[in-house]
């Protein structure tokens, strides 16, 4: 767990608070779907956060394994999948309301009313966007390296 004031450019595991599962790439294709797993295979679970200069709480989320970026469509909507691709994509990563610990909400920069979530709680389920801030939207960043 990290302090909210120190979420900086570094390599992290992204853990779903409700299930304890980690965001991973479904496979090694350059345009892979993001899923969640209990697995501890480092390469699939490692994500590099690149803080964007001059933009508060805005990051690129890049796969350590593939060197591809977490992204969604140009006009994101609830239910849209989160995939990896070669084009960088800006994400807002904001602390959840106080009292929740070091938990975060992840949203497309273009639409902060959408949040990363999971479809179901079983291993291998897809990461998608939701517009329901009460639906499994809290994430923790576990720092691996600077």
Helices and strands as residue ranges (DSSP letters): G 4-6, E 10-16, E 22-25, E 34-37, H 42-45, E 46-51, E 58-63, E 69-71, E 83-85, E 90-95, E 104-108, E 115-118, E 127-130, E 139-145
